[in-house]
């Protein structure tokens, strides 16, 4: 299973510079990281970053885990990630995130960030979540990031149905990707409420993305779920 996406082999070298250097991008990333860190356990022995890209998530997981493995389907992305994480106990593997080359119950912590929006169907996203659950030990934590179709009440819906952002999901669809028979303690937090995080006097209100019901107006939804 693989999305019909851009040529990331070509984009890899300038990927971070295109997305993370402007002030708005840095703010966006900062709010996303704050939300992510609230869902991660304090410590983990072995962690996996599915679709690790240039290694930004690997670096975050490395702050909490003794060993981190990054998986991506693009070789040049993996080269960028390896160059970004010198001195870390980080290992990289080129593989399909829907068919992970690891035995059952291998990892204590799994993250999949800024990736599932590439897939238009809920069934595809569910396949990635369940494959991650297979290699996650009982009691381990999985954190997945989704683009929220409800953000700003209608903005995501317009982008989903009238634009090119096919991978937006309604909150109830996001919840349904974490079946009760597989996961427990499912927790959802938001990041980047439209307009607020872009306007300096209003940025303090971004904390509302962590609570109900405002989290469901956020651009991104982060799900933290514990494996049964």
N, C-alpha and C positions, 0 to 999 in steps of 0.2 A: 504494500500500500504506500503510495507516495503522491503528494499534491502536484498539480500542474502549476508550478511556481517559477519565479525568475531564476536566472542562472547565478546561483550563489557562489560558484567557483570564481566567476568574474567579479562579483560584488564584494567578496570577502575582504580584500585588502583595505577598502575604504568604507566598510560597513559601519564601524563605530563612529568614524568621522562624519558620516552622513546623518547619523541618528542621535548622537549623544554629546555634541560639542556646543550647541546653542544654549542660551540660558533657559529657554522654555523646555528644551529637551532634558537638561540637567534637573530642573524642577520636577518634571514628569517622572524621571527615573528615580529621584529621591523619594517621592511619595509612593511609588510602586515598591521600592525597597523597604520602606517603613512598614508597609502592609505585609510584605513577604516575611519579614523578620518576626512579626507577631505570630505567624503560623508555624515557623520552624521550631523544632525542639532545641533545647539549649546545647545538647551534645548528641553526637551520633558516631558510631564506629565507622560505618561504610555508607557513603552517599552516592547517588547517581543523578546526573543531570541529563535528561532526555532532550535531544535536539539542542545541544549546548551552544551552538553557534560559535561566537568568538570567545566564549569562556567567561562572560560576565557573571553568569549564574554559578559557574564552577568556583569562582573566587569567593562568592558569598557562602556557598556550602562549605568551602574549605575553612572558614572561620569557626565552624561548628563540628566538623567531622575530621577524624583522623586520616581518612583516605577518601578521595573523590574520583569517580569515573565519569568522563564526559563522552556522550554518544551523539554523533551527528552523521548525516548522510553525505555531507560535503567535505571532501578532503582538505580543501584550502581553508575552510572554517576551522577545522581541527588544528591546522598549522598555526593559525592566528591565536587560537586558544592556548596552545602549548607555549607559544612565545610570551603570552600574557601571564602565565602562572609559573614562572621559574621558582625553584626552591620548594614548591608545594608537593605534597604527596598526591599528585593528580596524574591520572592515566587517561588516554584517549583511545576511542574505538570507533571506526567507521561502520555504521550499522543502521538498519531500519528500526525506527522507534516502535513500530507495530510488531516487530519480531526480534525482540532483544536477545542477544546471544549469551544469556546468563541463566544459571539454574534457578529453580524456585527458591524463594526465601533468602536471597543473596544480600539485600541491602536493608539498612535501618531507616534510610531517608531517601526519598525520590522527589525531584522537582522537574516540572515541565513548564517552561516560561515562554511567553510570546511565540507560540508555535501553533496551537490548535485552531487559531483563526484561519489558517491556510486551508482548512477542510470544511466544506459546506454542510456536510451531513452529520447529524448527531450520532449515527451509527459508527461513523469513522472515529469520532472523538471518543466514544465509549470503548471502542477497540483499543485505543491507546491507553486509556485509563485502566482497563482490565489487564492489559499486558504488563503495565507497571505494577499492578497489584500482584501479579504472579511472581515477580522477582522481589517483592517487598515482604519482609518477615512479618509474622503476627505481632501486632503492637507497634509496628513501624509507621511512619508518617509520610504521606504523599501530598505534595502541594502542586496544584495545577492552576494555570492562569487562562481566563477566558475573556473574550471581548463581549461586552454586555449590550444586547439589542435594546434594552430599556433605558440606556443611559440618556440623561436629559429628557426623559419621558418618551421622546419620539425620534431623537437624532439617530440613534443606532438603528431603529427600524427603517428609516429612510435610507441609511447607508446599506443596510442588509438587502432591501428589496429593490431599491432604485439605483444604487451605486455599484461599486465594484468590490465592496467589503463583504464578501459572501459568508464569512465565517462567524458573524455575530450570532449570539445565542440568547434566548430569553432566559431569565433566572430560573424558571421552573425546568427548563431543559438542562441547564447546568446541574441542578440538583439531581436530576434523574440519571446523570452519568456516574453517580456514586451509590450503587444499589446497597440497601441495608444488609443484604446477605454477604457482602464483601467488605464493607466499611462500617465503622462506627464513629461517633463523635465528629460528624461532618460539620465544619465551620466555614462560613462564607464571609469575607470582608471585601470592601470596595477600595478602589484607588482612582484618583483623578476625576473628581466631579467636574463636568464641563463648565467652562468659564471661570469657576472659582479659583482654580489653581493658577490661572493665567493672570489674575488681577491681584497685585501685591496686597492691598488692604484687606482682601477677602481670603487670603491663603490660610489664615487660621481656621476658617470654616471647613477646610479640607478634612479635618479630623472627623467630621460628620460621616465621611465615607466608611468609617469603621463600625457604624451603628445602624440598626434598623430604624426607619425604612430608607434612610438616605443612601445607604450602601448600594441599594438597587438603582440609584440614579447615576452611579459612577461609570466611567468608561470601561474600567477593568474590574473583573471579579476574580478574586483569589480564593480557591477552595483548599482547605487543609483537612485531610481525612485520615483517620487511623485505621489500619488494616485489622480485621478481625483475626 
